[in-house]
Amino acid sequence: MSSSKDGYHHGSLASALEDAAMQLLERMPATEISLREVARAANVSHNAPYHHFSDRRGLLKAIAERSMAELLEQVRSAGADASTPRAVLEAKGSAYIRFAVERSHAFDVIHIPTVCVPGAPTATMAPLIDGLEAVLAESAGAAGLDRPGDDIALWGLLHGLGTLSAAKHFTLDVALTAYIAAIDRALAGV
């Protein structure tokens, strides 16, 4: 007897479960997503997720990796039509902040320390983190923010503005305006 529900016809159960989890992540924080809820959303038996994820944390790692890949893609593609290094930096930073606010649950799951362990990311997450660091450092350096630590300061600024705005301490427009103002001040001395 099959343990699948009648509606189950997925070609790849792992992918279907991740897709279902990503859809849940659009409306609820990762901390509220259970394997049972994901199974229900994917229309499979409640035991089906355990065939691909040893536990809830395994599922959260998979959606954190997918979320990070989406963030990296948005930041990488931002500023493609910008005419100056400064405009590229503004576009890439704005894309980061927008992702943090508009996809706040996806952004948050990336930074759960028990999911993406600081200093010990998964083999999939490590190159994504490196890629994001490289994109930010490259755009900051090209715009003139090339002193040691400038890239880390930029990342901290983006992360802080995005996180605070997502938490409704101020609007997305205020966060974006503050980011551009900070870049203006930082580049004034360059």
N, C-alpha and C positions, 0 to 999 in steps of 0.2 A: 504494500500500500504506500502510495506517495505521501510525503509529509507536506507537499506544496498545496496551496489553495488552487481552486479551479482557474483563477485568472492568471496564474503564473506561466508566462511564456517567454521569459527573458533569455536572451542569448548568453548573457554574462551576468550571473547573479551578483558578483562583487560590484560590478559597474552599476547595476540597477540599485543596489543598496546604497552605494555612494551617491548616486543621483537623487534618490529619495531623501537621504540625509541632507544633501545640499539644498533641496527644496524646503525641507523643514527649517534649515538654518536661515532661510529668508524671513521667517516669521517668528522664530524663537531662538534664544541663546543655546549654544552647544551644551551648556550645563543642564539643560532641560530635555535634551534628546536622549532617549533610551533606545537600546537595540530592539525592544518590542515595538516602540513607536515607528522606528525605521522599517521593520518588517511589515507592519500594518500599512505604512505609506507605500511600500514596494509591492504590496499585495502578495506576500509570501508568508509561510508559517513563521511563528514566533521563534522557532529554533533555527531557521535558515541563516540568519546573520552569523551564527557561531561556526558555520562552515568556512567562513572567510575572515572573520575577526575573532580573536581569542576572547576579547572582552570589549566593553564600551570604549575603553581608552584606545584600543586598536582602530576602532571606527573613527574616533575623534582625530587620531593622527592622520588618517586618510583624508578626512575633510579639511583638516588644517593644511595639509600639503596641497590639496586642490585649491583652497582659498589663497594660499601664498602664490601659487602659480598664476591665479587670476590677478592678484594684486601686481605681481611682477609684470605681467603682460600689459596691464593698463598703464603702469608707470613707464615701461619701455616704449609703448606706442604713442604716448603723449608727447606733444611738441614736434611731431614729424613734419609739420608744415611751418614751424617757427623759423624765423629768419636770422635770429641772433642766439648766441649761447645763453644770454640772459633770459630770453623768451623761452628757450628750451627748459632751463632750470625752473622758471615759473610754472610752465605747463606740467612738468614731471612732478613737482612738489604739489601742485594743485590736484593732480590725479591721485596722489597718495592720500591727501586729506579727504577728497571726495569719496574714495573707496572706504576709508575709515568711518565716514558718516553714513553714506548711502548703503553700505553693506556691513553695518556695524557688527552683526553676529559673526559674519565670515572673518572680519578683521580681528575680533576678539578671540576666536578659536585658535588663530595663528599664535597668539601670545599667552596661551594657558601654559604655565611653566611645567606642569606635569604631562602635557601633551608634546610640546616642543621644549625639551629640556635645555635650558641655557648651557651652552658649551658642549652639548651632546645631541645635536639634532639628528634626525634619521638620515639615512643615505639619500633619500629623496628630497628632504627638506634642506639639507646643507647647501647644495648648489643653488637652490632658489634664494636662500638668504645671501649667499655670496653674489648672486646675480643682482639682487636689489641693492646691496652695498656698492657694487661696481657701477651700476647705473647712476646712483646718487652721487658717488664720488666723481665719476666722469663728468656729469653735467655741472657739478659744483666747481670742479677744477677748470673746465672750459670757460665758465663764466668769471673766473678769477678768485674763487674761494678754494685756494690750493695749499693753504698752510696746514701743517699737521693738526688734525682734530676738526678741521672745518667740515669734513664729511659727516663725522659723528654729531657735531652740533646741528647740522642740517637735519639729519635723521631724527634727532631728539626734538627739534622744533616741529617737524612734520608730525611726528608721532603724538607729541603733546597736544598740538592744535586739533588734530583729528580725534584723539581720544576725548578731549574736553568738549569738543563740539558734538560728538556722538552722544555724550552723556547729557547734552542739552544745557551746558553751562553758558553757551552762546551759539548763535546760528552758524550754519555753514558759510554764509556770506561774510560774517564777521571773521571767521577763521581764515578764509581765503584772503580777505583784505589785510589781516594781520600778517599773514605769510608774505605777501607782496611787500608790505611796509618793512618787514624785517630784512628781506632780500635787498630792498632799496638802501637801507642803512648799512648793511654788511658790504654791499658793493660800492658804496659812496667813497670808501677809503681805498679802493682797489685801483 
